[in-house]
């Protein structure tokens, strides 16, 4: 969410309470510059990562040079 400084000033307590409840940062636009208000004691980006199964964990370059010949067979149907 991006707010102007005037909008933030109008609803400062509501915006701060919303950041505390949701953990979602708020951007404030002032003279063409964006300032982000974040929850300082919240979980880090690394802690919020979701574990995904079936994801490559390692060097993707090793897949490029992998020998797939044993997995491949020519189809006899034409």
PDB file of N, CA, C and O in Angstrom:
ATOM      1  N   UNK A   1       0.853  -1.163   0.000  1.00  0.00           N
ATOM      2  CA  UNK A   1       0.000   0.000   0.000  1.00  0.00           C
ATOM      3  C   UNK A   1       0.907   1.236   0.000  1.00  0.00           C
ATOM      4  O   UNK A   1       1.863   1.308   0.772  1.00  0.00           O
ATOM      5  N   UNK A   2       0.608   2.190  -0.853  1.00  0.00           N
ATOM      6  CA  UNK A   2       1.348   3.444  -0.903  1.00  0.00           C
ATOM      7  C   UNK A   2       0.427   4.590  -0.508  1.00  0.00           C
ATOM      8  O   UNK A   2      -0.667   4.737  -1.053  1.00  0.00           O
ATOM      9  N   UNK A   3       0.875   5.391   0.437  1.00  0.00           N
ATOM     10  CA  UNK A   3       0.106   6.527   0.926  1.00  0.00           C
ATOM     11  C   UNK A   3       0.903   7.805   0.724  1.00  0.00           C
ATOM     12  O   UNK A   3       2.131   7.778   0.653  1.00  0.00           O
ATOM     13  N   UNK A   4       0.203   8.911   0.634  1.00  0.00           N
ATOM     14  CA  UNK A   4       0.883  10.213   0.681  1.00  0.00           C
ATOM     15  C   UNK A   4       1.149  10.531   2.146  1.00  0.00           C
ATOM     16  O   UNK A   4       0.568   9.917   3.041  1.00  0.00           O
ATOM     17  N   UNK A   5       2.011  11.473   2.376  1.00  0.00           N
ATOM     18  CA  UNK A   5       2.314  11.859   3.756  1.00  0.00           C
ATOM     19  C   UNK A   5       1.077  12.421   4.454  1.00  0.00           C
ATOM     20  O   UNK A   5       0.892  12.214   5.653  1.00  0.00           O
ATOM     21  N   UNK A   6       0.229  13.133   3.704  1.00  0.00           N
ATOM     22  CA  UNK A   6      -1.008  13.677   4.277  1.00  0.00           C
ATOM     23  C   UNK A   6      -1.943  12.549   4.703  1.00  0.00           C
ATOM     24  O   UNK A   6      -2.540  12.615   5.777  1.00  0.00           O
ATOM     25  N   UNK A   7      -2.076  11.503   3.865  1.00  0.00           N
ATOM     26  CA  UNK A   7      -2.925  10.354   4.221  1.00  0.00           C
ATOM     27  C   UNK A   7      -2.387   9.647   5.454  1.00  0.00           C
ATOM     28  O   UNK A   7      -3.155   9.236   6.324  1.00  0.00           O
ATOM     29  N   UNK A   8      -1.066   9.505   5.532  1.00  0.00           N
ATOM     30  CA  UNK A   8      -0.461   8.875   6.709  1.00  0.00           C
ATOM     31  C   UNK A   8      -0.732   9.701   7.957  1.00  0.00           C
ATOM     32  O   UNK A   8      -1.086   9.154   9.001  1.00  0.00           O
ATOM     33  N   UNK A   9      -0.569  11.005   7.854  1.00  0.00           N
ATOM     34  CA  UNK A   9      -0.784  11.893   8.994  1.00  0.00           C
ATOM     35  C   UNK A   9      -2.230  11.802   9.481  1.00  0.00           C
ATOM     36  O   UNK A   9      -2.486  11.833  10.685  1.00  0.00           O
ATOM     37  N   UNK A  10      -3.162  11.690   8.555  1.00  0.00           N
ATOM     38  CA  UNK A  10      -4.584  11.618   8.910  1.00  0.00           C
ATOM     39  C   UNK A  10      -4.915  10.347   9.692  1.00  0.00           C
ATOM     40  O   UNK A  10      -5.657  10.388  10.673  1.00  0.00           O
ATOM     41  N   UNK A  11      -4.354   9.210   9.244  1.00  0.00           N
ATOM     42  CA  UNK A  11      -4.689   7.914   9.849  1.00  0.00           C
ATOM     43  C   UNK A  11      -3.465   7.217  10.430  1.00  0.00           C
ATOM     44  O   UNK A  11      -3.345   5.997  10.313  1.00  0.00           O
ATOM     45  N   UNK A  12      -2.572   7.946  11.041  1.00  0.00           N
ATOM     46  CA  UNK A  12      -1.319   7.377  11.520  1.00  0.00           C
ATOM     47  C   UNK A  12      -1.523   6.175  12.429  1.00  0.00           C
ATOM     48  O   UNK A  12      -0.905   5.132  12.216  1.00  0.00           O
ATOM     49  N   UNK A  13      -2.374   6.299  13.433  1.00  0.00           N
ATOM     50  CA  UNK A  13      -2.563   5.206  14.391  1.00  0.00           C
ATOM     51  C   UNK A  13      -3.201   3.984  13.733  1.00  0.00           C
ATOM     52  O   UNK A  13      -2.826   2.853  14.042  1.00  0.00           O
ATOM     53  N   UNK A  14      -4.150   4.196  12.840  1.00  0.00           N
ATOM     54  CA  UNK A  14      -4.774   3.082  12.128  1.00  0.00           C
ATOM     55  C   UNK A  14      -3.757   2.360  11.239  1.00  0.00           C
ATOM     56  O   UNK A  14      -3.728   1.130  11.189  1.00  0.00           O
ATOM     57  N   UNK A  15      -2.930   3.134  10.542  1.00  0.00           N
ATOM     58  CA  UNK A  15      -1.925   2.545   9.652  1.00  0.00           C
ATOM     59  C   UNK A  15      -0.900   1.746  10.462  1.00  0.00           C
ATOM     60  O   UNK A  15      -0.546   0.630  10.082  1.00  0.00           O
ATOM     61  N   UNK A  16      -0.429   2.303  11.562  1.00  0.00           N
ATOM     62  CA  UNK A  16       0.543   1.602  12.402  1.00  0.00           C
ATOM     63  C   UNK A  16      -0.075   0.327  12.982  1.00  0.00           C
ATOM     64  O   UNK A  16       0.585  -0.712  13.012  1.00  0.00           O
ATOM     65  N   UNK A  17      -1.320   0.387  13.441  1.00  0.00           N
ATOM     66  CA  UNK A  17      -1.998  -0.808  13.954  1.00  0.00           C
ATOM     67  C   UNK A  17      -2.139  -1.869  12.865  1.00  0.00           C
ATOM     68  O   UNK A  17      -1.999  -3.063  13.129  1.00  0.00           O
ATOM     69  N   UNK A  18      -2.415  -1.426  11.647  1.00  0.00           N
ATOM     70  CA  UNK A  18      -2.550  -2.363  10.522  1.00  0.00           C
ATOM     71  C   UNK A  18      -1.216  -3.051  10.228  1.00  0.00           C
ATOM     72  O   UNK A  18      -1.192  -4.251   9.955  1.00  0.00           O
ATOM     73  N   UNK A  19      -0.113  -2.312  10.279  1.00  0.00           N
ATOM     74  CA  UNK A  19       1.213  -2.898  10.062  1.00  0.00           C
ATOM     75  C   UNK A  19       1.518  -3.916  11.154  1.00  0.00           C
ATOM     76  O   UNK A  19       2.069  -4.981  10.872  1.00  0.00           O
ATOM     77  N   UNK A  20       1.169  -3.603  12.380  1.00  0.00           N
ATOM     78  CA  UNK A  20       1.407  -4.528  13.496  1.00  0.00           C
ATOM     79  C   UNK A  20       0.575  -5.797  13.334  1.00  0.00           C
ATOM     80  O   UNK A  20       1.080  -6.895  13.570  1.00  0.00           O
ATOM     81  N   UNK A  21      -0.680  -5.669  12.939  1.00  0.00           N
ATOM     82  CA  UNK A  21      -1.570  -6.825  12.811  1.00  0.00           C
ATOM     83  C   UNK A  21      -1.197  -7.712  11.634  1.00  0.00           C
ATOM     84  O   UNK A  21      -1.171  -8.935  11.772  1.00  0.00           O
ATOM     85  N   UNK A  22      -0.909  -7.123  10.482  1.00  0.00           N
ATOM     86  CA  UNK A  22      -0.693  -7.908   9.260  1.00  0.00           C
ATOM     87  C   UNK A  22       0.770  -8.175   8.955  1.00  0.00           C
ATOM     88  O   UNK A  22       1.092  -9.166   8.300  1.00  0.00           O
ATOM     89  N   UNK A  23       1.664  -7.303   9.421  1.00  0.00           N
ATOM     90  CA  UNK A  23       3.072  -7.441   9.079  1.00  0.00           C
ATOM     91  C   UNK A  23       3.406  -6.923   7.688  1.00  0.00           C
ATOM     92  O   UNK A  23       4.552  -7.006   7.248  1.00  0.00           O
ATOM     93  N   UNK A  24       2.398  -6.386   6.994  1.00  0.00           N
ATOM     94  CA  UNK A  24       2.595  -5.873   5.637  1.00  0.00           C
ATOM     95  C   UNK A  24       3.119  -4.441   5.719  1.00  0.00           C
ATOM     96  O   UNK A  24       2.487  -3.593   6.349  1.00  0.00           O
ATOM     97  N   UNK A  25       4.269  -4.156   5.088  1.00  0.00           N
ATOM     98  CA  UNK A  25       4.811  -2.801   5.145  1.00  0.00           C
ATOM     99  C   UNK A  25       3.955  -1.806   4.372  1.00  0.00           C
ATOM    100  O   UNK A  25       3.184  -2.188   3.491  1.00  0.00           O
ATOM    101  N   UNK A  26       4.096  -0.542   4.705  1.00  0.00           N
ATOM    102  CA  UNK A  26       3.377   0.545   4.035  1.00  0.00           C
ATOM    103  C   UNK A  26       4.416   1.509   3.479  1.00  0.00           C
ATOM    104  O   UNK A  26       5.372   1.873   4.163  1.00  0.00           O
ATOM    105  N   UNK A  27       4.216   1.917   2.230  1.00  0.00           N
ATOM    106  CA  UNK A  27       5.105   2.890   1.608  1.00  0.00           C
ATOM    107  C   UNK A  27       4.470   4.266   1.693  1.00  0.00           C
ATOM    108  O   UNK A  27       3.262   4.421   1.511  1.00  0.00           O
ATOM    109  N   UNK A  28       5.300   5.264   1.972  1.00  0.00           N
ATOM    110  CA  UNK A  28       4.849   6.653   2.050  1.00  0.00           C
ATOM    111  C   UNK A  28       5.591   7.429   0.971  1.00  0.00           C
ATOM    112  O   UNK A  28       6.818   7.367   0.883  1.00  0.00           O
ATOM    113  N   UNK A  29       4.844   8.156   0.157  1.00  0.00           N
ATOM    114  CA  UNK A  29       5.423   8.924  -0.934  1.00  0.00           C
ATOM    115  C   UNK A  29       5.549  10.385  -0.515  1.00  0.00           C
ATOM    116  O   UNK A  29       4.569  11.014  -0.115  1.00  0.00           O
ATOM    117  N   UNK A  30       6.773  10.917  -0.613  1.00  0.00           N
ATOM    118  CA  UNK A  30       7.028  12.302  -0.224  1.00  0.00           C
ATOM    119  C   UNK A  30       8.013  12.910  -1.223  1.00  0.00           C
ATOM    120  O   UNK A  30       9.163  12.478  -1.301  1.00  0.00           O
ATOM    121  N   UNK A  31       7.568  13.904  -1.983  1.00  0.00           N
ATOM    122  CA  UNK A  31       8.406  14.594  -2.965  1.00  0.00           C
ATOM    123  C   UNK A  31       9.107  13.623  -3.926  1.00  0.00           C
ATOM    124  O   UNK A  31      10.283  13.793  -4.246  1.00  0.00           O
ATOM    125  N   UNK A  32       8.374  12.612  -4.374  1.00  0.00           N
ATOM    126  CA  UNK A  32       8.928  11.649  -5.325  1.00  0.00           C
ATOM    127  C   UNK A  32       9.777  10.561  -4.711  1.00  0.00           C
ATOM    128  O   UNK A  32      10.301   9.718  -5.438  1.00  0.00           O
ATOM    129  N   UNK A  33       9.932  10.547  -3.398  1.00  0.00           N
ATOM    130  CA  UNK A  33      10.716   9.528  -2.704  1.00  0.00           C
ATOM    131  C   UNK A  33       9.765   8.606  -1.956  1.00  0.00           C
ATOM    132  O   UNK A  33       8.784   9.057  -1.363  1.00  0.00           O
ATOM    133  N   UNK A  34      10.065   7.303  -1.989  1.00  0.00           N
ATOM    134  CA  UNK A  34       9.269   6.329  -1.243  1.00  0.00           C
ATOM    135  C   UNK A  34      10.004   5.938   0.023  1.00  0.00           C
ATOM    136  O   UNK A  34      11.194   5.622  -0.001  1.00  0.00           O
ATOM    137  N   UNK A  35       9.284   5.963   1.117  1.00  0.00           N
ATOM    138  CA  UNK A  35       9.802   5.531   2.413  1.00  0.00           C
ATOM    139  C   UNK A  35       8.927   4.375   2.860  1.00  0.00           C
ATOM    140  O   UNK A  35       7.702   4.450   2.763  1.00  0.00           O
ATOM    141  N   UNK A  36       9.537   3.314   3.347  1.00  0.00           N
ATOM    142  CA  UNK A  36       8.790   2.134   3.751  1.00  0.00           C
ATOM    143  C   UNK A  36       8.770   2.020   5.266  1.00  0.00           C
ATOM    144  O   UNK A  36       9.810   2.109   5.918  1.00  0.00           O
ATOM    145  N   UNK A  37       7.579   1.824   5.824  1.00  0.00           N
ATOM    146  CA  UNK A  37       7.421   1.596   7.260  1.00  0.00           C
ATOM    147  C   UNK A  37       7.198   0.100   7.435  1.00  0.00           C
ATOM    148  O   UNK A  37       6.231  -0.459   6.916  1.00  0.00           O
ATOM    149  N   UNK A  38       8.103  -0.545   8.175  1.00  0.00           N
ATOM    150  CA  UNK A  38       8.009  -1.989   8.367  1.00  0.00           C
ATOM    151  C   UNK A  38       7.983  -2.313   9.854  1.00  0.00           C
ATOM    152  O   UNK A  38       8.344  -1.488  10.694  1.00  0.00           O
ATOM    153  N   UNK A  39       7.555  -3.515  10.157  1.00  0.00           N
ATOM    154  CA  UNK A  39       7.539  -4.015  11.525  1.00  0.00           C
ATOM    155  C   UNK A  39       8.948  -4.472  11.874  1.00  0.00           C
ATOM    156  O   UNK A  39       9.433  -5.447  11.301  1.00  0.00           O
ATOM    157  N   UNK A  40       9.609  -3.797  12.792  1.00  0.00           N
ATOM    158  CA  UNK A  40      11.018  -4.069  13.100  1.00  0.00           C
ATOM    159  C   UNK A  40      11.230  -5.412  13.784  1.00  0.00           C
ATOM    160  O   UNK A  40      12.254  -6.056  13.559  1.00  0.00           O
ATOM    161  N   UNK A  41      10.290  -5.851  14.613  1.00  0.00           N
ATOM    162  CA  UNK A  41      10.496  -7.099  15.347  1.00  0.00           C
ATOM    163  C   UNK A  41       9.747  -8.263  14.722  1.00  0.00           C
ATOM    164  O   UNK A  41       9.533  -9.285  15.375  1.00  0.00           O
ATOM    165  N   UNK A  42       9.350  -8.125  13.478  1.00  0.00           N
ATOM    166  CA  UNK A  42       8.648  -9.196  12.778  1.00  0.00           C
ATOM    167  C   UNK A  42       9.623 -10.207  12.206  1.00  0.00           C
ATOM    168  O   UNK A  42      10.837 -10.024  12.298  1.00  0.00           O
ATOM    169  N   UNK A  43       9.100 -11.279  11.612  1.00  0.00           N
ATOM    170  CA  UNK A  43       9.972 -12.294  11.024  1.00  0.00           C
ATOM    171  C   UNK A  43      10.706 -11.735   9.806  1.00  0.00           C
ATOM    172  O   UNK A  43      10.184 -10.881   9.089  1.00  0.00           O
ATOM    173  N   UNK A  44      11.915 -12.228   9.585  1.00  0.00           N
ATOM    174  CA  UNK A  44      12.692 -11.782   8.434  1.00  0.00           C
ATOM    175  C   UNK A  44      12.146 -12.450   7.164  1.00  0.00           C
ATOM    176  O   UNK A  44      11.341 -13.377   7.239  1.00  0.00           O
ATOM    177  N   UNK A  45      12.589 -11.973   6.015  1.00  0.00           N
ATOM    178  CA  UNK A  45      12.163 -12.578   4.753  1.00  0.00           C
ATOM    179  C   UNK A  45      12.553 -14.049   4.712  1.00  0.00           C
ATOM    180  O   UNK A  45      11.790 -14.875   4.210  1.00  0.00           O
ATOM    181  N   UNK A  46      13.713 -14.383   5.224  1.00  0.00           N
ATOM    182  CA  UNK A  46      14.173 -15.763   5.224  1.00  0.00           C
ATOM    183  C   UNK A  46      13.282 -16.633   6.102  1.00  0.00           C
ATOM    184  O   UNK A  46      12.999 -17.779   5.752  1.00  0.00           O
ATOM    185  N   UNK A  47      12.843 -16.107   7.227  1.00  0.00           N
ATOM    186  CA  UNK A  47      11.974 -16.872   8.119  1.00  0.00           C
ATOM    187  C   UNK A  47      10.572 -17.060   7.534  1.00  0.00           C
ATOM    188  O   UNK A  47       9.869 -18.005   7.893  1.00  0.00           O
ATOM    189  N   UNK A  48      10.170 -16.164   6.638  1.00  0.00           N
ATOM    190  CA  UNK A  48       8.836 -16.262   6.045  1.00  0.00           C
ATOM    191  C   UNK A  48       8.789 -17.132   4.798  1.00  0.00           C
ATOM    192  O   UNK A  48       7.715 -17.346   4.234  1.00  0.00           O
ATOM    193  N   UNK A  49       9.944 -17.638   4.358  1.00  0.00           N
ATOM    194  CA  UNK A  49       9.950 -18.490   3.168  1.00  0.00           C
ATOM    195  C   UNK A  49       9.136 -19.755   3.419  1.00  0.00           C
ATOM    196  O   UNK A  49       9.155 -20.317   4.514  1.00  0.00           O
ATOM    197  N   UNK A  50       8.429 -20.186   2.395  1.00  0.00           N
ATOM    198  CA  UNK A  50       7.631 -21.403   2.480  1.00  0.00           C
ATOM    199  C   UNK A  50       8.429 -22.543   1.880  1.00  0.00           C
ATOM    200  O   UNK A  50       8.932 -22.441   0.761  1.00  0.00           O
ATOM    201  N   UNK A  51       8.545 -23.632   2.630  1.00  0.00           N
ATOM    202  CA  UNK A  51       9.283 -24.800   2.128  1.00  0.00           C
ATOM    203  C   UNK A  51       8.497 -25.439   0.990  1.00  0.00           C
ATOM    204  O   UNK A  51       7.303 -25.707   1.123  1.00  0.00           O
ATOM    205  N   UNK A  52       9.158 -25.676  -0.102  1.00  0.00           N
ATOM    206  CA  UNK A  52       8.535 -26.279  -1.281  1.00  0.00           C
ATOM    207  C   UNK A  52       9.202 -27.615  -1.564  1.00  0.00           C
ATOM    208  O   UNK A  52      10.428 -27.718  -1.594  1.00  0.00           O
ATOM    209  N   UNK A  53       8.385 -28.631  -1.769  1.00  0.00           N
ATOM    210  CA  UNK A  53       8.891 -29.951  -2.121  1.00  0.00           C
ATOM    211  C   UNK A  53       9.192 -29.978  -3.617  1.00  0.00           C
ATOM    212  O   UNK A  53       8.694 -29.138  -4.366  1.00  0.00           O
ATOM    213  N   UNK A  54       9.990 -30.922  -4.045  1.00  0.00           N
ATOM    214  CA  UNK A  54      10.339 -31.126  -5.457  1.00  0.00           C
ATOM    215  C   UNK A  54      11.002 -29.913  -6.078  1.00  0.00           C
ATOM    216  O   UNK A  54      10.763 -29.602  -7.245  1.00  0.00           O
ATOM    217  N   UNK A  55      11.827 -29.231  -5.315  1.00  0.00           N
ATOM    218  CA  UNK A  55      12.575 -28.084  -5.809  1.00  0.00           C
ATOM    219  C   UNK A  55      14.046 -28.466  -5.822  1.00  0.00           C
ATOM    220  O   UNK A  55      14.532 -29.135  -4.911  1.00  0.00           O
ATOM    221  N   UNK A  56      14.745 -28.039  -6.853  1.00  0.00           N
ATOM    222  CA  UNK A  56      16.162 -28.353  -6.966  1.00  0.00           C
ATOM    223  C   UNK A  56      16.916 -27.619  -5.869  1.00  0.00           C
ATOM    224  O   UNK A  56      16.825 -26.398  -5.739  1.00  0.00           O
ATOM    225  N   UNK A  57      17.649 -28.373  -5.099  1.00  0.00           N
ATOM    226  CA  UNK A  57      18.473 -27.790  -4.043  1.00  0.00           C
ATOM    227  C   UNK A  57      19.921 -28.111  -4.386  1.00  0.00           C
ATOM    228  O   UNK A  57      20.423 -29.178  -4.035  1.00  0.00           O
ATOM    229  N   UNK A  58      20.576 -27.214  -5.053  1.00  0.00           N
ATOM    230  CA  UNK A  58      21.956 -27.451  -5.463  1.00  0.00           C
ATOM    231  C   UNK A  58      22.306 -26.591  -6.646  1.00  0.00           C
ATOM    232  O   UNK A  58      21.682 -25.558  -6.890  1.00  0.00           O
ATOM    233  N   UNK A  59      23.309 -27.022  -7.378  1.00  0.00           N
ATOM    234  CA  UNK A  59      23.821 -26.266  -8.516  1.00  0.00           C
ATOM    235  C   UNK A  59      23.025 -26.611  -9.774  1.00  0.00           C
ATOM    236  O   UNK A  59      23.096 -27.750 -10.237  1.00  0.00           O
ATOM    237  N   UNK A  60      22.268 -25.664 -10.345  1.00  0.00           N
ATOM    238  CA  UNK A  60      21.500 -25.967 -11.554  1.00  0.00           C
ATOM    239  C   UNK A  60      22.387 -26.281 -12.752  1.00  0.00           C
ATOM    240  O   UNK A  60      21.934 -26.921 -13.701  1.00  0.00           O
ATOM    241  N   UNK A  61      23.634 -25.846 -12.723  1.00  0.00           N
ATOM    242  CA  UNK A  61      24.556 -26.158 -13.826  1.00  0.00           C
ATOM    243  C   UNK A  61      24.807 -27.657 -13.923  1.00  0.00           C
ATOM    244  O   UNK A  61      25.104 -28.167 -15.004  1.00  0.00           O
ATOM    245  N   UNK A  62      24.692 -28.364 -12.805  1.00  0.00           N
ATOM    246  CA  UNK A  62      24.927 -29.809 -12.836  1.00  0.00           C
ATOM    247  C   UNK A  62      23.850 -30.524 -13.654  1.00  0.00           C
ATOM    248  O   UNK A  62      24.094 -31.620 -14.159  1.00  0.00           O
ATOM    249  N   UNK A  63      22.671 -29.930 -13.795  1.00  0.00           N
ATOM    250  CA  UNK A  63      21.621 -30.537 -14.619  1.00  0.00           C
ATOM    251  C   UNK A  63      21.930 -30.428 -16.109  1.00  0.00           C
ATOM    252  O   UNK A  63      21.549 -31.297 -16.894  1.00  0.00           O
ATOM    253  N   UNK A  64      22.616 -29.368 -16.489  1.00  0.00           N
ATOM    254  CA  UNK A  64      22.935 -29.157 -17.897  1.00  0.00           C
ATOM    255  C   UNK A  64      23.864 -30.254 -18.394  1.00  0.00           C
ATOM    256  O   UNK A  64      23.734 -30.718 -19.527  1.00  0.00           O
ATOM    257  N   UNK A  65      24.790 -30.664 -17.557  1.00  0.00           N
ATOM    258  CA  UNK A  65      25.790 -31.645 -17.959  1.00  0.00           C
ATOM    259  C   UNK A  65      25.440 -33.050 -17.483  1.00  0.00           C
ATOM    260  O   UNK A  65      26.304 -33.928 -17.467  1.00  0.00           O
ATOM    261  N   UNK A  66      24.205 -33.273 -17.101  1.00  0.00           N
ATOM    262  CA  UNK A  66      23.762 -34.571 -16.608  1.00  0.00           C
ATOM    263  C   UNK A  66      23.569 -35.530 -17.792  1.00  0.00           C
ATOM    264  O   UNK A  66      23.121 -35.115 -18.861  1.00  0.00           O
ATOM    265  N   UNK A  67      23.904 -36.792 -17.599  1.00  0.00           N
ATOM    266  CA  UNK A  67      23.734 -37.796 -18.650  1.00  0.00           C
ATOM    267  C   UNK A  67      22.329 -38.385 -18.553  1.00  0.00           C
ATOM    268  O   UNK A  67      22.041 -39.173 -17.652  1.00  0.00           O
ATOM    269  N   UNK A  68      21.456 -37.999 -19.487  1.00  0.00           N
ATOM    270  CA  UNK A  68      20.071 -38.462 -19.501  1.00  0.00           C
ATOM    271  C   UNK A  68      19.864 -39.644 -20.439  1.00  0.00           C
ATOM    272  O   UNK A  68      18.727 -40.055 -20.667  1.00  0.00           O
ATOM    273  N   UNK A  69      20.928 -40.191 -20.978  1.00  0.00           N
ATOM    274  CA  UNK A  69      20.807 -41.241 -21.984  1.00  0.00           C
ATOM    275  C   UNK A  69      20.052 -42.456 -21.452  1.00  0.00           C
ATOM    276  O   UNK A  69      19.272 -43.058 -22.190  1.00  0.00           O
ATOM    277  N   UNK A  70      20.262 -42.825 -20.201  1.00  0.00           N
ATOM    278  CA  UNK A  70      19.582 -44.000 -19.641  1.00  0.00           C
ATOM    279  C   UNK A  70      18.082 -43.758 -19.452  1.00  0.00           C
ATOM    280  O   UNK A  70      17.314 -44.716 -19.356  1.00  0.00           O
ATOM    281  N   UNK A  71      17.659 -42.508 -19.397  1.00  0.00           N
ATOM    282  CA  UNK A  71      16.249 -42.165 -19.224  1.00  0.00           C
ATOM    283  C   UNK A  71      15.498 -42.053 -20.551  1.00  0.00           C
ATOM    284  O   UNK A  71      14.267 -42.030 -20.562  1.00  0.00           O
ATOM    285  N   UNK A  72      16.215 -41.985 -21.654  1.00  0.00           N
ATOM    286  CA  UNK A  72      15.616 -41.727 -22.943  1.00  0.00           C
ATOM    287  C   UNK A  72      15.616 -42.979 -23.791  1.00  0.00           C
ATOM    288  O   UNK A  72      16.599 -43.720 -23.823  1.00  0.00           O
ATOM    289  N   UNK A  73      14.509 -43.213 -24.478  1.00  0.00           N
ATOM    290  CA  UNK A  73      14.471 -44.316 -25.429  1.00  0.00           C
ATOM    291  C   UNK A  73      13.691 -43.846 -26.655  1.00  0.00           C
ATOM    292  O   UNK A  73      12.767 -43.039 -26.555  1.00  0.00           O
ATOM    293  N   UNK A  74      14.087 -44.369 -27.811  1.00  0.00           N
ATOM    294  CA  UNK A  74      13.440 -43.991 -29.053  1.00  0.00           C
ATOM    295  C   UNK A  74      12.090 -44.667 -29.144  1.00  0.00           C
ATOM    296  O   UNK A  74      11.972 -45.865 -28.886  1.00  0.00           O
ATOM    297  N   UNK A  75      11.073 -43.909 -29.509  1.00  0.00           N
ATOM    298  CA  UNK A  75       9.744 -44.478 -29.672  1.00  0.00           C
ATOM    299  C   UNK A  75       9.700 -45.298 -30.954  1.00  0.00           C
ATOM    300  O   UNK A  75      10.181 -44.857 -31.998  1.00  0.00           O
ATOM    301  N   UNK A  76       9.114 -46.508 -30.871  1.00  0.00           N
ATOM    302  CA  UNK A  76       9.041 -47.388 -32.046  1.00  0.00           C
ATOM    303  C   UNK A  76       7.790 -47.084 -32.855  1.00  0.00           C
ATOM    304  O   UNK A  76       7.655 -47.558 -33.983  1.00  0.00           O
ATOM    305  N   UNK A  77       6.868 -46.297 -32.293  1.00  0.00           N
ATOM    306  CA  UNK A  77       5.645 -45.930 -33.008  1.00  0.00           C
ATOM    307  C   UNK A  77       5.919 -44.715 -33.867  1.00  0.00           C
ATOM    308  O   UNK A  77       6.495 -43.735 -33.394  1.00  0.00           O
ATOM    309  N   UNK A  78       5.513 -44.768 -35.126  1.00  0.00           N
ATOM    310  CA  UNK A  78       5.674 -43.624 -36.012  1.00  0.00           C
ATOM    311  C   UNK A  78       4.458 -43.417 -36.839  1.00  0.00           C
ATOM    312  O   UNK A  78       4.413 -42.491 -37.649  1.00  0.00           O
TER     313      UNK A  78
END
